[in-house]
Amino acid sequence: MSNRRPLVGGNWKMNGDLAGCVELTEDVVAALSQTDVLDHVDVSIHPPFPYIQAVGHALKHHAVDLGAQDCSPKLEGAYTGQTSPLMLADLGTLSVLVGHSERRHGLEESNGLIGQKLHAASEAGLIPILCVGETKEERDGGNAHDVVAKQVREGLDGLDSTAAGVISIAYEPVWAIGTGETATSEDVQEAHQMVRSVVGSMYDVELAEAVRIIYGGSVKAANAAELFACPDVDGGLIGGASLDARTFAAICLAARETVVA
Ligand code: PGA
């Protein structure tokens, strides 16, 4: 049993409208407030950018954190269409995903760019959640570990240990995202252990032991408990299943149950 406090993030991706996102926020808060989950688990929701302020407003006075799905690698200036991590912090955002596979593969974001985003987020005082994971081809070719280790190394490159001590990492095998296919708990544990050892080799064992590594990829209420029970799995990043408040709350409850009273 580790001392790491579990983290469960709801990544809403590009779904919903203004009224629907506010309603979902209220429903998540209501479902969680009937439990003691928030005493034991950090829960964040990551709405689409245009609705982030409204969702933040709905979260005021509640212990659920506001997260973003992405940020600019720059803090300010002539960067049309981008969103500065400083602006996100200004709106009360606590954490931000960087390097989600739908941006790595859909928008060709490189490890270098993701590293710059992570630095900018950290400089702005946000908690970066670095997303890593291999494609099916990379896995089938036996390269999963090398690919993921490289994503971790290049994502954290140049980050000092104070900043690195604050980040979280989400291991999300690309082939498991939104497909209904989940990695086995043995595979997930092995990958998380490997990610933790890469962090240890870049910094030290103590820091690696403190960093939260969460799993993402078709997590559902039915498989969350088994995945979260793995010793190096510190919670989850939830896509599709976070769009239903009761299901998301059940997943958060599974994370809570890993914490011994
Ligand atoms: P999924 O998405 O739960 O729908 O597979 C996870 C993610 O992309 O973070």
Residues whose N, C-alpha, C, O or C-beta is under 5 A from the ligand:
A	BS01	PGA	N11 A176 I177 G178 T179 G216 G217 S218 V219 L237 I238 G239 G240 A241
